[in-house]
Amino acid sequence: MRFIKPYVLLVIAGIFLLLGSFFCAAGNSNETRHSHEFNENQPFSFSLAQDNVVQLNETSCNTFEFSILCFDLANLHCLTSERQRLRHVLYVYFSFFSERLNRCTDVVAVTPWLAPIVWEGTFDAVLIDNIYKPMNLTVATTVFAVGKYVRFLQDFLETAEKHFMVGFHVRYYVFTDRPHDVPSVNLSQGRHLSVIQVPGSNRWQEISARRMEIIQTTIERQIRGEADYIFCLDVDSKFHAHWGSESLGRLVAVIHPGYYEQTRDRFPYERRPASTAYIPMDEGDYYYGGAMIGGFVEDVYTLAKVCRTRFEEDAGNSIEAAWQEESHLNRYLLDNKPSKVLSPEYLWQDFKAKTKEVKVIRFSGVIKNYADVRPNV
Ligand code: UD2
């Protein structure tokens, strides 16, 4: 030490001081950059209040979808112990800025009453599954196969096993006058099938229309105690791609593929004021397909009961609505707005060429020879 001059010591100390301040500055700038990125990814803050209502401090296209998701979750009366987990999941969901919703361009993804319209690219299937799967839900699925329509059951069930509510408990209720012709299809674990015998008819209009009555009475007798949600589907159809928990909601309807590009004066609503299904020319939201209704069991129960009563009232006045129960469904949904609307991806028709908005066909009616399968023409 005695050979080191004091000025050398001063130079070494200076170097250490310089290096120290350099590392400090670098550390701070890293922190600043990191917190900037963090803010960019979290442009919204929210909190779950006691009633699971989410409070947001900013709005965007995504807010619609997000608030409706929360609305449905609130309806499920999530347990308080679940709230912390939901807070996390909802945040992650909210951070998911889907390209289609964010741009709000080629399709409208929300109704004027702020219900989501479910299109491919507007949701994250894995995230939504992560919310609903822990709830241990059972989904009832009703399907009518009366007369020759029993021939459609095999494809319907086999494709449902591949694509429909996979990973959920599903209870199929098959209504038929030919129980012995119901095919045996291998069902995955947690999925069951009940066959319920119903009378045949020599009028297809009656078979189609009586579905509401039978759904109503079967919910009263059986389904109410066995399921949380219900979907009522046409049997002459096949699943082609994922149909999952993104479709769950309090009251769910599907936009008919034949009318999603039409203005409402072109919708085939019942136009005769004498019918209880009557919709004037200047009213109506969408033309909903009768091949799918869904929602909470109790909400679908009320829908079926009201439509059945109105159908019978019309029959008493010797009037049958233009498209039987589909006309009554459309009148009901005009007064009782669905909480979720499925795009025509969830109800396509095989004879119809795919359009550019429809990225995925999930469920589609097969081409059938009406004269061959119906009891009357
Ligand atoms: C339309 C609707 C259908 C219903 C009907 C009203 C779409 C795509 N389809 O279909 O949901 O509203 O118009 O009249 O929106 N069925 C039998 N046996 C029969 C006849 C019918 O089981 O002999 C059942 C079967 O489940 C069938 C459903 O009723 O899927 C509807 O009948 P449809 O498919 O013949 O009616 P369609 O194709 O005109």
Residues whose N, C-alpha, C, O or C-beta is under 5 A from the ligand:
A	BS01	UD2	F144 A145 V146 G147 Y149 W204 I207 S208 L233 D234 V235 D236 G289 G290 A291 W323 Q324 E326 G365 V373 R374 P375
